[in-house]
Amino acid sequence: MLLAVNIGNSNIRFGVWKAGWETDWTLRTLPYRSAYEYAVLMGHMLAHNGLKRAQIEHIAIASVVPQLTTTLQTGLYHLFQTQPLVISTRSKTSLTALGNPVREALGADLLANAEAAFQLYKRDAIIVDFGTALTHTVVDKRGDIKGVVIAPGVEAALQSLVESTAQLPHVDIAVPSQVIGTDTTSCIQSGIAYGFLSMVEGLINRINAERQRRHMVILTGGMSHVFRDLSDRFDRVDKLHTLEGIRLIWALNRD
């Protein structure tokens, strides 16, 4: 079995692959945890999901938190006695050749998103990833990464709003029944849910117009569940899309 790990700024998502995704789970990203602590947590999560350590034969990591990459590498090695593959822009992929300036600037998670979109669909695609940041990664049907749009993520925007105002409270992220709010909670929830949705749809329109073609749109990321049913612009909703890209890159880089 393969253990795929996506280390993000807010969460770390783990997935176990055999002939398909057997199970997945997330942990909050806490940089102060030690390698030993992560190893203990992983042991508990495996047991909770009915898995044994001996079943994990391979590990692949994509990380945008450098200080945690080595910590997870160390913890996972001690737990499974197998050296993780850490994905970077130098990893072999099916995408454009090394040296492409757009590719060289990508985080490992966005590289995995592009790889999965290209290998799975072979279409002009936009991967909308609702993570700590909201990203739109554009890849064409030949596997050429055209570029990325990066905006503040939903939780970061909400936190900034609350911290920058004296009277607005923190609210749960949810979709209100109507756009026009009638109390403070629904007003903020509407601004977050429908505001971000409008930005996403607007960026999709602008990308399509700029490239003069319609792109397949793939929705993923930790907050994707909030938006999945609010628009007909999403052709595919897959919370494990990034893990799938990690798996595909791992398969190309196996010893």
Secondary structure, DSSP 4 states (H G I P E B T S, - for coil): -EEEEEE-SSEEEEEEESSSEEEEEEEE--TT--HHHHHHHHHHHHHHTT--GGG--EEEEEES-HHHHHHHHHHHHHHHSSPPEEP-TTS--SSSPTT-HHHHT--HHHHHHHHHHHHHH-S-EEEEEESSEEEEEEE-TTS-EEEEEEEE-HHHHHHHHHHH-SSPPP------SSSS-SSHHHHHHHHHHHHHHHHHHHHHHHHHHHHTSPPEEEEESTTHHHHTTS-S--SEE-TTHHHHHHHHHHHHT--
